[in-house]
């Protein structure tokens, strides 16, 4: 074969490989606009980071898509959603149940006074129900509570992380790696699409759903109430789910909201926004996640009301 022809063939092979990769939704090198549903491209998607949105009950039309290259990134305390999912799978709670009492160990008590991470004050020997610990895990985002639950369930945080990873694989979360129960470790990484898969699954659990909708919870010593870290809760139909922020992760938010579909029926809308303003302060990143998520939720509600249940 002539050299010129060989070179031309090689170029065709390279082009096919590049174009093929770019056309795979969520694939490495994907141009994320192709992953967004055509009718949803006018929504106020965040310009940076990763975002995935889904409207339940609308079939393929409800999958509004994903924007942002789906490269695994640190997710901070959004990790605790999987922690709760694994706990509730192993120790399910029916409506009104509080589950077994769990004794606070010395490690959890010592970690209560940490000045470098989110924690909840507890005392060694204190006995709190599974339900109460899940509230302290998800509402004020207690890292020490996450690790206490991990030790209670699996004996060690390392063993619990293995259970988290097995659960992720069973859900098809192929770009997710958990290295701890709290999300403090930047080595816990995922994508917005993977976390949206988890959101769909875990929001089917009535106990989880009721907890993340709570505006606050009682402090362990009953000295007062601790507010939910999710500033969007109760606005524009928001009923959860979980915040996460750190300097390497930026601001992250998994959210759930109800929205009327124009046909007299409320739909559940789920979304995940990751990596907003990383390498700034955790507060600045989280505020950016709130701002972008709020705009997106408003946009989805308008889109759903305009398109109606039948779509257009």
BABA-885089 format. One record per atom (N, C-alpha, C, O): x, y, z; residue in one letter. Coordinates in steps of 0.2 Angstrom, whole numbers, padded with zeros to 4 digits, always signed. Example, Ala and Ser with C-alpha at 12.3 -4.5 7.8 and 13.67 -1.06 7.14 Angstrom:
+0066-0028+0039A+0062-0022+0039A+0066-0016+0039A+0071-0017+0042A+0064-0011+0035S+0068-0005+0036S+0064+0000+0039S+0067+0006+0040S
END
This chain:
+0004-0006+0000X+0000+0000+0000X+0004+0006+0000X+0010+0006+0003X+0003+0011-0004X+0007+0017-0004X+0007+0021+0002X+0002+0021+0006X+0012+0025+0004X+0013+0028+0010X+0007+0033+0011X+0005+0034+0016X+0005+0037+0006X+0000+0042+0006X-0007+0039+0008X-0010+0042+0012X-0008+0033+0005X-0014+0029+0007X-0014+0027+0014X-0019+0027+0018X-0008+0024+0016X-0008+0022+0023X-0009+0028+0028X-0012+0027+0033X-0006+0034+0026X-0007+0039+0031X-0014+0041+0031X-0017+0043+0036X-0018+0041+0025X-0025+0043+0025X-0029+0038+0029X-0034+0040+0033X-0027+0032+0029X-0031+0027+0033X-0030+0028+0040X-0035+0027+0044X-0024+0029+0042X-0023+0030+0049X-0026+0036+0052X-0029+0036+0057X-0027+0041+0048X-0031+0047+0050X-0038+0046+0051X-0041+0048+0055X-0041+0042+0046X-0048+0040+0047X-0049+0036+0053X-0054+0037+0057X-0044+0031+0055X-0045+0027+0061X-0045+0032+0067X-0049+0031+0072X-0041+0037+0067X-0040+0041+0073X-0046+0046+0073X-0049+0046+0079X-0049+0048+0068X-0055+0052+0068X-0061+0048+0071X-0065+0051+0074X-0062+0042+0068X-0067+0038+0071X-0067+0037+0078X-0072+0037+0081X-0061+0035+0081X-0060+0034+0088X-0062+0040+0092X-0065+0040+0097X-0059+0046+0089X-0061+0052+0093X-0068+0054+0093X-0071+0056+0098X-0071+0054+0087X-0078+0055+0086X-0082+0050+0090X-0087+0052+0093X-0081+0044+0090X-0084+0039+0094X-0084+0040+0101X-0089+0040+0104X-0078+0042+0104X-0078+0044+0111X-0082+0050+0113X-0086+0050+0118X-0082+0055+0108X-0086+0061+0110X-0093+0060+0110X-0097+0064+0112X-0096+0055+0106X-0103+0054+0106X-0106+0049+0111X-0112+0048+0111X-0102+0046+0115X-0104+0042+0121X-0106+0047+0126X-0102+0050+0129X-0113+0046+0128X-0115+0051+0134X-0111+0049+0140X-0111+0044+0142X-0109+0055+0143X-0105+0054+0149X-0098+0051+0148X-0095+0050+0153X-0096+0049+0142X-0090+0046+0141X-0084+0050+0142X-0085+0057+0142X-0078+0048+0143X-0072+0052+0143X-0072+0056+0137X-0072+0053+0131X-0070+0062+0137X-0070+0067+0132X-0077+0069+0129X-0077+0072+0123X-0082+0067+0132X-0089+0069+0129X-0090+0076+0130X-0088+0080+0134X-0093+0079+0124X-0095+0086+0125X-0102+0086+0127X-0107+0084+0124X-0103+0089+0133X-0108+0087+0138X-0115+0090+0135X-0120+0087+0137X-0115+0095+0130X-0121+0097+0127X-0125+0092+0124X-0131+0092+0124X-0122+0087+0121X-0125+0081+0118X-0129+0077+0123X-0133+0073+0121X-0127+0077+0129X-0130+0073+0134X-0136+0076+0137X-0140+0073+0141X-0138+0083+0135X-0143+0086+0138X-0149+0085+0133X-0149+0086+0127X-0155+0084+0136X-0161+0083+0132X-0162+0089+0128X-0162+0095+0130X-0164+0088+0121X-0165+0094+0117X-0169+0100+0120X-0168+0105+0119X-0175+0097+0123X-0180+0102+0125X-0177+0106+0132X-0181+0111+0134X-0172+0103+0135X-0170+0106+0141X-0163+0110+0140X-0160+0112+0145X-0161+0111+0134X-0154+0115+0133X-0155+0122+0135X-0150+0125+0137X-0161+0125+0136X-0162+0132+0138X-0162+0133+0145X-0162+0139+0147X-0162+0127+0149X-0162+0128+0156X-0155+0131+0159X-0150+0131+0155X-0155+0134+0164X-0149+0138+0167X-0144+0133+0170X-0143+0133+0176X-0142+0129+0166X-0137+0124+0168X-0130+0127+0171X-0128+0132+0168X-0128+0125+0177X-0121+0128+0179X-0116+0128+0173X-0115+0123+0170X-0112+0133+0173X-0107+0133+0167X-0101+0129+0169X-0098+0126+0164X-0100+0128+0175X-0094+0124+0177X-0096+0118+0182X-0102+0117+0184X-0091+0113+0183X-0093+0107+0186X-0097+0102+0183X-0097+0102+0177X-0101+0098+0186X-0105+0093+0184X-0112+0093+0186X-0113+0095+0192X-0117+0092+0182X-0124+0093+0184X-0128+0087+0180X-0127+0086+0174X-0132+0084+0184X-0137+0079+0181X-0144+0080+0184X-0145+0081+0190X-0149+0079+0180X-0156+0081+0182X-0161+0076+0179X-0160+0074+0173X-0166+0074+0183X-0171+0069+0180X-0177+0071+0183X-0178+0072+0189X-0183+0070+0179X-0190+0070+0182X-0193+0064+0182X-0193+0060+0176X-0194+0061+0188X-0197+0054+0188X-0204+0054+0185X-0208+0059+0185X-0206+0048+0182X-0212+0047+0179X-0213+0049+0172X-0219+0049+0170X-0208+0052+0169X-0209+0054+0162X-0206+0050+0157X-0205+0052+0151X-0203+0044+0159X-0199+0040+0154X-0193+0044+0152X-0190+0047+0155X-0191+0042+0145X-0185+0045+0142X-0185+0053+0142X-0180+0056+0143X-0191+0056+0141X-0192+0063+0141X-0190+0066+0148X-0188+0072+0148X-0191+0063+0153X-0189+0065+0160X-0182+0065+0161X-0180+0069+0166X-0178+0062+0157X-0171+0062+0158X-0168+0068+0155X-0166+0068+0149X-0167+0073+0159X-0165+0080+0156X-0158+0080+0154X-0156+0084+0151X-0154+0075+0157X-0147+0074+0155X-0142+0076+0160X-0143+0078+0165X-0136+0076+0157X-0130+0078+0161X-0126+0083+0157X-0125+0083+0151X-0123+0088+0161X-0119+0093+0158X-0112+0093+0163X-0112+0093+0169X-0107+0093+0159X-0100+0093+0163X-0097+0086+0162X-0100+0081+0162X-0090+0086+0160X-0087+0080+0159X-0087+0075+0165X-0086+0077+0170X-0089+0069+0164X-0090+0064+0169X-0084+0061+0172X-0083+0055+0171X-0079+0065+0174X-0073+0063+0177X-0074+0063+0185X-0077+0067+0187X-0073+0057+0188X-0074+0057+0195X-0070+0062+0199X-0064+0064+0198X-0074+0066+0203X-0071+0071+0207X-0073+0070+0215X-0078+0066+0216X-0070+0073+0219X-0072+0073+0226X-0079+0075+0227X-0081+0080+0224X-0083+0072+0232X-0090+0074+0233X-0091+0076+0240X-0097+0078+0242X-0086+0076+0244X-0087+0078+0251X-0093+0075+0255X-0094+0069+0254X-0097+0078+0258X-0102+0075+0262X-0108+0072+0259X-0112+0069+0262X-0108+0073+0252X-0113+0070+0248X-0112+0062+0249X-0117+0058+0248X-0106+0060+0251X-0105+0053+0253X-0110+0050+0258X-0111+0044+0257X-0112+0054+0262X-0116+0052+0268X-0123+0049+0265X-0126+0045+0269X-0125+0051+0259X-0131+0048+0256X-0130+0040+0255X-0134+0036+0257X-0124+0038+0253X-0122+0031+0252X-0122+0028+0259X-0124+0022+0260X-0119+0032+0264X-0118+0029+0271X-0125+0027+0273X-0126+0022+0276X-0130+0032+0273X-0137+0030+0275X-0140+0025+0271X-0144+0021+0274X-0139+0025+0265X-0142+0019+0260X-0139+0012+0263X-0143+0008+0263X-0133+0012+0264X-0130+0005+0266X-0133+0003+0273X-0135-0002+0274X-0133+0008+0278X-0136+0007+0284X-0143+0005+0284X-0145+0000+0287X-0147+0008+0280X-0154+0006+0279X-0156+0000+0276X-0161-0003+0277X-0151-0002+0271X-0152-0008+0268X-0150-0014+0273X-0154-0019+0273X-0146-0013+0277X-0144-0018+0282X-0148-0018+0288X-0149-0023+0291X-0151-0012+0290X-0155-0011+0296X-0161-0007+0294X-0162-0002+0296X-0166-0010+0290X-0172-0006+0288X-0176-0004+0293X-0177-0007+0298X-0179+0002+0292X-0184+0005+0297X-0190+0006+0294X-0191+0009+0289X-0196+0004+0297X-0202+0005+0294X-0205+0012+0297X-0202+0015+0302X-0210+0015+0295X-0213+0021+0297X-0214+0021+0305X-0217+0016+0307X-0212+0026+0308X-0213+0026+0315X-0207+0022+0320X-0207+0023+0326X-0203+0018+0316X-0198+0014+0320X-0192+0018+0321X-0190+0022+0317X-0189+0017+0327X-0182+0020+0328X-0176+0016+0328X-0171+0018+0328X-0178+0009+0328X-0172+0004+0327X-0169+0004+0334X-0171+0006+0339X-0163+0000+0334X-0159-0002+0340X-0156+0004+0342X-0154+0009+0339X-0155+0004+0349X-0150+0009+0352X-0143+0008+0351X-0141+0002+0351X-0139+0013+0349X-0132+0012+0348X-0128+0016+0353X-0130+0022+0354X-0123+0013+0356X-0119+0016+0361X-0113+0020+0358X-0110+0018+0353X-0113+0027+0360X-0108+0031+0357X-0101+0029+0360X-0100+0028+0366X-0096+0028+0356X-0090+0026+0358X-0085+0032+0360X-0087+0037+0358X-0079+0030+0362X-0074+0035+0364X-0072+0039+0358X-0071+0045+0358X-0071+0036+0353X-0069+0039+0347X-0074+0044+0344X-0072+0050+0342X-0080+0042+0344X-0085+0047+0342X-0086+0053+0346X-0087+0059+0344X-0085+0052+0353X-0085+0057+0358X-0079+0062+0357X-0080+0068+0357X-0073+0059+0356X-0067+0063+0355X-0068+0067+0348X-0065+0073+0348X-0071+0064+0343X-0071+0068+0337X-0077+0073+0337X-0077+0077+0332X-0081+0074+0342X-0086+0079+0343X-0083+0086+0343X-0086+0091+0341X-0077+0086+0346X-0074+0093+0347X-0069+0095+0342X-0065+0100+0343X-0069+0092+0336X-0065+0093+0331X-0066+0100+0328X-0072+0102+0327X-0061+0104+0327X-0062+0111+0324X-0060+0111+0317X-0060+0116+0314X-0059+0105+0314X-0057+0105+0306X-0062+0101+0302X-0061+0101+0296X-0068+0099+0305X-0073+0095+0301X-0080+0096+0304X-0080+0098+0310X-0085+0094+0301X-0091+0095+0303X-0093+0089+0308X-0092+0083+0306X-0095+0091+0314X-0096+0085+0319X-0102+0087+0323X-0104+0093+0323X-0105+0082+0327X-0110+0083+0331X-0108+0081+0339X-0105+0076+0339X-0109+0086+0344X-0107+0084+0350X-0111+0078+0353X-0117+0078+0354X-0107+0073+0355X-0110+0067+0358X-0105+0065+0364X-0100+0067+0364X-0108+0061+0369X-0104+0059+0375X-0103+0051+0374X-0107+0048+0372X-0097+0049+0377X-0096+0042+0377X-0101+0039+0382X-0103+0041+0387X-0104+0033+0379X-0109+0029+0383X-0116+0032+0382X-0120+0028+0384X-0117+0037+0378X-0123+0039+0377X-0126+0034+0372X-0123+0032+0367X-0133+0033+0373X-0136+0028+0369X-0141+0032+0364X-0146+0035+0367X-0141+0031+0358X-0145+0035+0353X-0148+0030+0348X-0144+0025+0346X-0154+0030+0346X-0157+0026+0341X-0154+0026+0334X-0151+0031+0333X-0155+0021+0330X-0152+0021+0323X-0156+0027+0320X-0152+0031+0316X-0162+0028+0321X-0165+0034+0318X-0162+0041+0320X-0161+0045+0315X-0161+0041+0326X-0158+0048+0328X-0151+0049+0325X-0149+0054+0323X-0147+0043+0325X-0140+0044+0322X-0141+0046+0315X-0137+0049+0312X-0146+0043+0311X-0147+0045+0304X-0149+0052+0303X-0146+0055+0298X-0153+0054+0308X-0154+0062+0308X-0148+0066+0309X-0147+0071+0305X-0144+0064+0313X-0138+0068+0315X-0133+0067+0309X-0128+0071+0308X-0133+0062+0306X-0129+0061+0300X-0131+0065+0294X-0126+0068+0291X-0137+0065+0293X-0140+0069+0286X-0142+0076+0287X-0141+0080+0282X-0144+0078+0293X-0146+0085+0294X-0141+0090+0295X-0140+0094+0292X-0137+0089+0301X-0131+0093+0302X-0125+0091+0299X-0119+0094+0299X-0125+0084+0296X-0119+0082+0293X-0113+0080+0297X-0108+0082+0296X-0115+0076+0302X-0109+0074+0307X-0105+0069+0305X-0107+0063+0303X-0098+0071+0303X-0093+0066+0301X-0092+0061+0307X-0091+0055+0305X-0092+0063+0313X-0091+0058+0318X-0097+0053+0319X-0096+0047+0320X-0103+0055+0317X-0108+0051+0317X-0108+0046+0311X-0110+0040+0312X-0105+0048+0305X-0104+0043+0300X-0100+0038+0301X-0101+0032+0300X-0094+0040+0305X-0089+0034+0306X-0092+0030+0312X-0090+0024+0312X-0096+0033+0317X-0099+0029+0322X-0103+0023+0319X-0103+0017+0321X-0108+0026+0314X-0112+0021+0311X-0108+0016+0307X-0110+0010+0307X-0103+0018+0304X-0099+0013+0300X-0096+0007+0305X-0096+0001+0303X-0093+0009+0310X-0091+0005+0315X-0096+0000+0318X-0095-0006+0319X-0102+0003+0319X-0107-0001+0322X-0110-0006+0317X-0111-0012+0319X-0110-0004+0311X-0112-0009+0306X-0107-0014+0303X-0109-0020+0303X-0101-0012+0302X-0096-0016+0299X-0090-0018+0303X-0086-0022+0301X-0089-0015+0309X-0084-0016+0313X-0078-0011+0313X-0074-0009+0317X-0077-0008+0307X-0072-0003+0305X-0075+0001+0299X-0079-0001+0295X-0072+0007+0299X-0074+0011+0293X-0071+0008+0287X-0074+0009+0281X-0065+0005+0287X-0063+0002+0281X-0067-0004+0278X-0069-0004+0272X-0070-0008+0283X-0074-0013+0281X-0081-0010+0278X-0084-0013+0273X-0083-0005+0281X-0089-0001+0279X-0088+0002+0272X-0093+0001+0268X-0083+0005+0271X-0081+0007+0264X-0082+0002+0259X-0084+0003+0253X-0080-0004+0260X-0080-0010+0255X-0088-0011+0254X-0089-0012+0248X-0092-0011+0259X-0099-0012+0258X-0102-0006+0254X-0106-0007+0250X-0099+0000+0255X-0102+0006+0251X-0100+0005+0243X-0104+0006+0239X-0094+0002+0242X-0092+0001+0235X-0096-0005+0232X-0097-0004+0226X-0097-0010+0236X-0101-0015+0233X-0108-0013+0231X-0111-0015+0226X-0111-0009+0236X-0118-0006+0234X-0117-0002+0228X-0122-0002+0224X-0112+0002+0227X-0112+0007+0221X-0111+0002+0215X-0115+0004+0210X-0107-0003+0215X-0107-0007+0209X-0113-0010+0208X-0115-0011+0202X-0117-0012+0213X-0124-0016+0212X-0129-0011+0209X-0133-0013+0205X-0128-0004+0210X-0132+0001+0207X-0130+0003+0200X-0133+0007+0197X-0124+0000+0198X-0121+0003+0191X-0117+0009+0192X-0116+0012+0186X-0115+0011+0197X-0111+0017+0198X-0104+0016+0197X-0100+0015+0201X-0102+0015+0190X-0096+0013+0188X-0090+0018+0189X-0084+0016+0189X-0091+0024+0190X-0086+0029+0191X-0086+0032+0198X-0084+0038+0199X-0088+0028+0203X-0088+0030+0210X-0083+0026+0214X-0083+0019+0214X-0080+0029+0219X-0075+0025+0224X-0076+0029+0230X-0075+0035+0231X-0078+0024+0235X-0079+0027+0242X-0073+0024+0246X-0071+0018+0246X-0070+0029+0250X-0064+0027+0254X-0066+0029+0262X-0061+0028+0266X-0071+0031+0263X-0074+0032+0270X-0081+0034+0270X-0084+0035+0265X-0084+0034+0276X-0091+0035+0277X-0093+0042+0277X-0099+0043+0277X-0088+0047+0279X-0090+0054+0280X-0090+0058+0274X-0093+0063+0273X-0085+0057+0269X-0083+0061+0264X-0078+0066+0265X-0076+0070+0261X-0075+0065+0271X-0069+0070+0273X-0063+0068+0268X-0060+0073+0266X-0062+0062+0266X-0057+0060+0262X-0058+0063+0255X-0063+0061+0252X-0053+0066+0252X-0054+0068+0245X-0053+0062+0240X-0055+0063+0234X-0051+0057+0242X-0051+0051+0238X-0057+0047+0237X-0058+0043+0233X-0063+0050+0241X-0069+0047+0239X-0072+0052+0233X-0073+0058+0234X-0073+0048+0227X-0074+0052+0221X-0080+0049+0218X-0082+0043+0218X-0084+0053+0214X-0089+0051+0210X-0091+0056+0204X-0087+0060+0203X-0097+0055+0201X-0099+0059+0196X-0106+0061+0197X-0109+0058+0201X-0108+0066+0194X-0115+0068+0195X-0120+0063+0192X-0125+0062+0195X-0119+0060+0187X-0123+0055+0184X-0124+0049+0189X-0129+0046+0190X-0118+0047+0192X-0118+0041+0197X-0122+0043+0203X-0126+0039+0205X-0121+0049+0205X-0125+0051+0211X-0132+0052+0210X-0136+0051+0215X-0134+0054+0204X-0141+0054+0202X-0144+0047+0202X-0150+0046+0205X-0140+0042+0200X-0143+0035+0201X-0144+0033+0208X-0149+0030+0210X-0139+0035+0213X-0140+0034+0220X-0147+0038+0222X-0150+0035+0226X-0147+0044+0220X-0153+0048+0223X-0160+0045+0221X-0164+0044+0225X-0160+0042+0215X-0166+0039+0213X-0168+0033+0217X-0174+0032+0219X-0163+0029+0219X-0164+0023+0223X-0165+0025+0230X-0170+0022+0233X-0162+0029+0233X-0162+0030+0240X-0169+0034+0242X-0171+0034+0247X-0171+0038+0237X-0177+0042+0239X-0183+0038+0239X-0189+0040+0240X-0182+0032+0237X-0188+0027+0237X-0189+0024+0244X-0194+0021+0246X-0184+0026+0249X-0185+0023+0256X-0188+0028+0260X-0186+0034+0260X-0194+0027+0262X-0198+0032+0266X-0195+0035+0272X-0195+0041+0274X-0190+0031+0275X-0187+0033+0281X-0182+0039+0279X-0181+0044+0282X-0178+0037+0274X-0173+0042+0272X-0176+0048+0269X-0174+0054+0271X-0182+0047+0265X-0185+0053+0263X-0188+0057+0268X-0188+0064+0267X-0190+0054+0273X-0193+0059+0279X-0188+0062+0283X-0189+0068+0285X-0182+0059+0283X-0176+0063+0287X-0174+0068+0283X-0173+0074+0286X-0172+0068+0277X-0169+0073+0273X-0174+0079+0272X-0172+0084+0270X-0180+0078+0273X-0185+0083+0272X-0186+0087+0279X-0190+0092+0279X-0183+0085+0284X-0183+0088+0291X-0179+0095+0291X-0174+0095+0289X-0182+0101+0293X-0179+0107+0293X-0174+0107+0299X-0169+0111+0299X-0175+0103+0304X-0170+0103+0309X-0171+0096+0313X-0175+0092+0312X-0167+0095+0318X-0167+0089+0323X-0165+0091+0330X-0161+0096+0331X-0167+0087+0335X-0165+0089+0342X-0158+0087+0343X-0155+0082+0341X-0154+0091+0346X-0147+0090+0348X-0147+0084+0353X-0152+0082+0356X-0142+0080+0352X-0141+0074+0356X-0142+0075+0364X-0145+0070+0367X-0140+0081+0366X-0141+0082+0374X-0148+0086+0375X-0149+0088+0381X-0152+0086+0370X-0159+0089+0370X-0158+0097+0372X-0163+0099+0375X-0152+0100+0371X-0152+0107+0373X-0155+0112+0368X-0155+0118+0369X-0157+0109+0362X-0160+0114+0357X-0160+0110+0351X-0160+0104+0351X-0161+0113+0345X-0162+0110+0339X-0156+0112+0334X-0154+0118+0334X-0155+0107+0330X-0149+0108+0325X-0152+0109+0318X-0156+0105+0316X-0151+0115+0314X-0154+0116+0308X-0151+0111+0302X-0145+0109+0303X-0155+0110+0297X-0153+0106+0291X-0148+0111+0288X-0149+0117+0287X-0142+0107+0285X-0137+0111+0281X-0140+0113+0274X-0136+0117+0271X-0145+0110+0272X-0148+0112+0265X-0152+0118+0266X-0158+0118+0268X-0149+0124+0263X-0152+0130+0264X-0158+0131+0259X-0162+0135+0259X-0159+0126+0254X-0164+0126+0249X-0170+0123+0251X-0176+0123+0248X-0170+0119+0257X-0175+0115+0259X-0182+0120+0260X-0181+0125+0264X-0187+0118+0258X-0193+0121+0259X-0195+0127+0254X-0200+0130+0254X-0190+0128+0249X-0191+0133+0244X-0192+0129+0237X-0189+0124+0236X-0196+0132+0233X-0198+0129+0226X-0199+0122+0226X-0196+0118+0222X-0202+0119+0231X-0204+0112+0232X-0198+0108+0234X-0199+0102+0234X-0193+0110+0236X-0187+0106+0238X-0188+0102+0244X-0191+0105+0249X-0187+0096+0244X-0189+0091+0250X-0182+0087+0252X-0183+0082+0256X-0177+0089+0250X-0170+0086+0252X-0165+0088+0246X-0167+0092+0242X-0159+0085+0246X-0157+0079+0250X-0151+0080+0254X-0151+0080+0260X-0145+0082+0251X-0139+0082+0255X-0134+0087+0252X-0132+0087+0246X-0130+0091+0257X-0125+0095+0255X-0118+0092+0255X-0118+0087+0258X-0113+0095+0252X-0106+0093+0253X-0102+0098+0251X-0103+0101+0246X-0097+0100+0255X-0092+0105+0253X-0085+0104+0256X-0085+0102+0262X-0080+0106+0253X-0073+0106+0255X-0069+0110+0250X-0071+0111+0245X-0063+0111+0252X-0059+0115+0248X-0057+0111+0241X-0058+0114+0236X-0055+0105+0242X-0054+0101+0235X-0060+0099+0231X-0060+0099+0225X-0066+0098+0235X-0072+0096+0231X-0076+0102+0229X-0080+0101+0224X-0075+0108+0232X-0080+0114+0230X-0086+0112+0233X-0087+0109+0238X-0091+0116+0231X-0098+0115+0233X-0102+0110+0229X-0102+0109+0223X-0106+0105+0233X-0109+0100+0230X-0116+0099+0233X-0117+0101+0239X-0121+0098+0229X-0128+0097+0232X-0132+0092+0228X-0132+0092+0222X-0134+0087+0231X-0139+0082+0229X-0146+0085+0231X-0147+0086+0237X-0151+0086+0226X-0157+0089+0228X-0163+0085+0225X-0162+0082+0220X-0169+0086+0229X-0175+0083+0227X-0180+0088+0228X-0180+0092+0233X-0185+0089+0223X-0190+0094+0223X-0196+0091+0220X-0196+0087+0215X-0202+0093+0222X-0208+0092+0219X-0210+0097+0214X-0209+0103+0216X-0213+0096+0208X-0215+0101+0204X-0221+0099+0200X-0222+0093+0198X-0226+0103+0199X-0232+0102+0195X-0231+0101+0188X-0227+0105+0185X-0234+0096+0184X-0232+0095+0177X-0237+0098+0172X-0236+0097+0166X-0241+0103+0175X-0245+0106+0170X-0252+0102+0169X-0256+0104+0166X-0252+0096+0171X-0258+0092+0170X-0261+0090+0177X-0265+0085+0177X-0259+0094+0182X-0262+0093+0189X-0259+0088+0193X-0262+0086+0198X-0253+0086+0191X-0250+0081+0195X-0243+0083+0197X-0239+0086+0193X-0241+0082+0203X-0234+0083+0205X-0229+0078+0203X-0230+0072+0204X-0223+0080+0201X-0218+0075+0199X-0212+0076+0204X-0211+0082+0206X-0208+0071+0205X-0202+0071+0209X-0196+0073+0204X-0195+0069+0199X-0193+0078+0205X-0187+0080+0201X-0181+0079+0206X-0180+0082+0211X-0176+0076+0203X-0170+0075+0206X-0164+0078+0202X-0164+0077+0196X-0159+0080+0206X-0153+0083+0203X-0147+0083+0207X-0147+0082+0213X-0141+0083+0204X-0135+0083+0207X-0130+0088+0204X-0129+0088+0198X-0128+0093+0208X-0123+0098+0206X-0117+0097+0210X-0116+0097+0216X-0111+0096+0206X-0105+0095+0209X-0099+0100+0207X-0100+0103+0202X-0094+0100+0211X-0088+0104+0210X-0089+0111+0208X-0087+0114+0202X-0093+0115+0212X-0094+0122+0211X-0089+0126+0215X-0088+0125+0221X-0085+0130+0211X-0080+0134+0214X-0075+0130+0219X-0074+0132+0224X-0072+0125+0216X-0067+0121+0220X-0061+0125+0221X-0060+0130+0218X-0057+0123+0226X-0051+0127+0228X-0052+0134+0231X-0048+0138+0231X-0058+0135+0233X-0060+0141+0237X-0062+0139+0244X-0060+0133+0246X-0065+0143+0248X-0067+0140+0255X-0074+0136+0254X-0077+0137+0249X-0074+0131+0258X-0080+0127+0258X-0087+0131+0258X-0092+0129+0254X-0087+0136+0262X-0093+0140+0262X-0095+0143+0255X-0100+0143+0253X-0089+0146+0252X-0090+0149+0246X-0092+0144+0240X-0097+0146+0236X-0090+0138+0240X-0092+0133+0236X-0099+0131+0237X-0102+0130+0232X-0101+0130+0243X-0108+0128+0245X-0113+0133+0243X-0118+0132+0240X-0111+0140+0244X-0116+0145+0242X-0116+0145+0234X-0122+0146+0231X-0111+0143+0230X-0112+0143+0223X-0116+0137+0221X-0120+0138+0216X-0115+0132+0225X-0120+0126+0223X-0127+0127+0225X-0131+0125+0221X-0128+0131+0230X-0135+0133+0231X-0138+0138+0226X-0144+0137+0224X-0134+0143+0224X-0136+0147+0219X-0138+0144+0212X-0143+0145+0210X-0133+0140+0210X-0134+0137+0203X-0140+0131+0204X-0144+0131+0199X-0140+0128+0209X-0146+0123+0210X-0153+0126+0210X-0157+0124+0207X-0153+0132+0214X-0159+0135+0215X-0162+0138+0208X-0168+0137+0206X-0157+0141+0204X-0159+0143+0197X-0161+0137+0193X-0166+0138+0189X-0158+0132+0193X-0160+0126+0189X-0166+0123+0191X-0170+0121+0187X-0168+0123+0198X-0174+0120+0200X-0180+0124+0198X-0185+0122+0195X-0179+0131+0198X-0184+0135+0196X-0185+0134+0188X-0191+0134+0186X-0180+0134+0184X-0180+0132+0177X-0184+0126+0176X-0188+0126+0171X-0182+0121+0179X-0185+0114+0178X-0193+0115+0179X-0197+0112+0176X-0195+0118+0185X-0202+0119+0186X-0205+0122+0181X-0211+0121+0179X-0202+0128+0178X-0206+0131+0173X-0206+0127+0166X-0211+0127+0163X-0201+0123+0165X-0200+0119+0159X-0206+0114+0160X-0209+0112+0155X-0207+0111+0166X-0211+0105+0167X-0218+0108+0166X-0223+0105+0163X-0220+0114+0169X-0226+0117+0168X-0228+0119+0161X-0234+0118+0159X-0223+0121+0157X-0224+0123+0150X-0225+0117+0146X-0230+0117+0141X-0221+0112+0147X-0222+0106+0142X-0228+0101+0144X-0230+0098+0139X-0229+0101+0150X-0235+0097+0152X-0233+0090+0152X-0228+0088+0150X-0238+0085+0154X-0237+0078+0155X-0235+0075+0148X-0232+0070+0148X-0238+0078+0143X-0237+0074+0137X-0231+0076+0133X-0229+0073+0128X-0228+0082+0135X-0222+0084+0132X-0224+0088+0125X-0229+0088+0123X-0218+0091+0122X-0219+0094+0116X-0212+0095+0112X-0212+0097+0107X
END
